[in-house]
């Protein structure tokens, strides 16, 4: 059972997030009204994950992210964003938050976001206990359009990060999330050709179409190619789908505050925030992500 700390100065919003978790997720939930109260709760009992608002009195979400990364680096923080908090949300992602979701999408996105972040973070805690004399790891995988394989793949890549000591616990979690987002994009938007606009309008219809296309040609025959190379100095991830691609220059800027509340581009925002270098090939069906050792 996951222990979740929900932080929000609005009692209504706290209860909304908490009730979604308590009714639909195997979790126990505690609440705090601001960052100071949240840190006190964490001293009494360590949560598995923190879900926090950004705009709060005394200590806001940005300051809370900074404090959690400093004091409890193994605990991931997920942001709940509202209109007007876009700039702070980008700063919080840069400071160490694991992910974010708009408050307007809580009912649709909260459980999925918590589940994916916790899966990555828990694997990281286990693998963080390992160490050996590995100096370089390089491997290729070819995947079907099966999202159940993504967490094991991310865990496999992150085991090498632990063994090679490239980065700390927080950065490992963030790299795992970035790789996971790239893989989801390759399957959903690349191979299955699903549009983010459909997900914005009709989440149920989006999921239904995804299941249909997994059984239909040509979508069902397409695969995702993954190349991973990790040394003691950098991690390089290359993800390529077999879809028709697109013009990367037409991608909306995910760091533009006007786009932060949209589902479209959220994965790319996380990737660009968590990685040192991100580039696409000319046809738009391959992304290369590089994270270098922090000096």
N, C-alpha and C positions, 0 to 999 in steps of 0.2 A: 504494500500500500504506500502510495506517495504522500509525503507530508508537504503541503503547499502553503506558502505565506502570501496572502493577498493584501496589497497595500494601496489604499485610496482614501482621500479625505472625504469623498462622497459616500455616505452610508448606503445609498441606493446602488451605486456602481459596485461597491464592495460585495454587497449581497448578491447582485446579479452574477458576477464572476464566480463567487463562492458556491452559489446554488447550482450553477452549471457543472462545476467540478464535483460537488457532493452527490448530485443526482445521476450523473452520467459517467463518472470516472472513479476508479478505485483509489480514493484519496481522503485524507483528513485535512481540513482547512482551518487555518487561524488567520486573524485579521489584524491589521494595523492601520492607523489613520494618517501616518506620515513616516518619513524615513527614520527619524529618531526612535519612534515607537517600534518600527520594524527591526532595527538593530537590537533593541532590548529583547524583542521576541526571539531573535536568533541566538542571543546569549543564553536564553533559557532552554531553548530546544532548536537544534539545527534543522531547517527545512531542506527538502530535496531540491526545491526550486522556489524562486520568488517571482510573483507576478505583480507589477507595480504600475500605478499611474505616474504621469510625469509632473503635472502641475499640482503641487501640494504645499502647504505652509511649513515653516520651520526648516525641514529638509526635503527638497524635491526629489523626483526620480533620478535626475542626473547625478546629484550628490550621493544618492543611495547606491547607484551602480558603482560609482567610484569607491565608496566605502566597502561594499561587498567584495569587489575585486581585490581590494587591499587586505581585508581581514578574513574573507572566506572564499578564496579563489576557486574552490571546487563547486560552489553553489551558483548555478546559472540564473540570470535575471532576464525575464521577458517583460517588455514594455507594453502597456496599453496606451495607445495614442488617441488623442482627440484633435479636432480642428483647432489650430492655434498653437499646437505643441510640436509642430513639424521640425523646427530648427533644433529644439532641445533633443528630440528623438534621434536625429542624426548625430549630435554630439555624444549622446548616451551610447549609441552603437560603437562609436569610435573609442569610447572610454572602457568598453568591455561588456555591454549587454549582449545576450545571446541571440535575441530575436525581438520582433515586435508584431503587433497586430492592431488595427484600428478598433476602437470601442464599438463602432457601428457593425463590426463583423464578429463580435464575441461569440454569438450563438452558433456561428458557422465555423469559426477558425480556432477557438480557444483550445478545445480538447485535442485537436490534431497538432497544434503548435506545441502544447505541453508534452504530448506523447513523443514527438520527434526530438525535442530538446532534451528530455529526460533520458531517452534511449542513448543519445550521444554522450551525455554527461556521465551516466552510470558506467558505460563502457570505459570512459576515460579514467574514472576513479579506480577501476579494476586494473587497467593496463598501466596506470601510473606507478604501480608497485613493482613493475618489471624493469630490469636493466640488464644489458649485456654489452658485448664488444662489437656490435654491428657498426660498420662505417658507411654503408650505402645499401639502399634497397631499391630495386626497380622491377616492376612487373606490369603486365598488360592483362586486361580482362575484356571479354565480349559478353554483354548481358542481353537477355530478352527484355521485353517491356513489363517486367515483374517488379513492382515497387517493394515487395517483401525482401528482395535481395539487397536493397540499398543500405539498410543499417548494418548488416554484416560486412558489406564492402567498405563502408566508412570506418567501421571498427578495425578492419584489417589494415587500412591505411594509417589509422591513428596509433595502432600498436607499434608501427615502425617509428612514428614520431616520438613515442615514449622511449623506445630502445636507443634511438639516436640522440635523444636529449636536445632536440632542436628548439623547443619552446616550452613555456610553462603550461600549467593545467588550463588556465583560462584561454590561452591562444589555441591550444589543442582542441578545445570544445568548439571554438569559433571556426577553425579550419574544417572540422568535421561538418559543421552546419553549412559552410560555404560549399563543400563538396556535395553534400546531400542536395542542396538547392540546385546545383548545376546538373546533377543526375535527374532530378525531378523535371527540370526544364527540358532536358534532352528527350525524356520519355514523352511527357505530356505535350509540349509545344513543338518538339522536333519530330519524333517518330509518329505520334498520334495526331499531330496537327490540330491540337485543341487551342482555342483562343482564350486569352485572359478576359476579353470583353464578355464572353459567354459566362465565365465564372463570376464576374461582377454582377451580371443580371440574374443568373439562375444556377446556383451551386449544385442543386440536385440534378438539373439537366446536364451540367458539365460532367458530373461523375457518371451519369448514365451513358453519355456519349463515349466517355473513356472506356467503359467496360465493353461497349459494342465494338469499338475500333480494335480492341485487343483481340477480337475474334474475326476481324475482317481483313481481307487483302486490300491494298498492299501494306497496311499498317502493321498487321500481325507478324509480318516477315522481317520487319526492320529491327536492327539491334543497336545497342549503345556500346561504343568502344572507349575504354578507359585506360589511360597510361599514367602510372604513378612513379615518380622518382624522388626519393628522399635521401639527402645526405645530412651531414652535421651542419651544413651551412644554409641549405634551402630545401623547400618542398615544391615540386612542380607537378601539377595535376592537369591532364589534358582529357577533355570529355568531348566525344564526337558522336552525333546521331546520324541516321541515314535518311532523314527527312529532306524536304526540298530546300531548306534553308531560308534566309532572308537577308536583306541589306542591313548590316549592323549599324550603319550610319543613321538609320531611321529609328533606332531605339530611343524611346523617351528617356530623358535624363532622370534617373531614379533619385538623385540627390536634390532635385528641384522640390521645394516644400509643397508645391501644388500637386505633385505626384505621390507624396508620401502616404496619403490615405488610400491610394488605389492598390488593389491586389496586383495589377499589372506592374511589373518592375520590382516588386519587393525582393524577390530572390536575387536579382542583379544588384540591388542596393546592398544587401547583406554581403554578397560576394566581393563587391568593390570596396566595401568598408573593411572587411576582414583580411583581404589579400593586399600584398604590396604592388602587384602588377597583374592586370587582367587584359587579355586581348582576344579578339575573334579572328577567324580566318575570313577570306574574302566572301565566301558563300554563306557565312553565318551559321554553319552547322557544327562548328568546333570552337570550344573555348579553352584557353590556356590560362591557368591561375598559378601564381608564384608567390610564396611566402618565404622571406629571408630571415635568418637569425637576427634577432634584435641585438644591437651592440650595447 
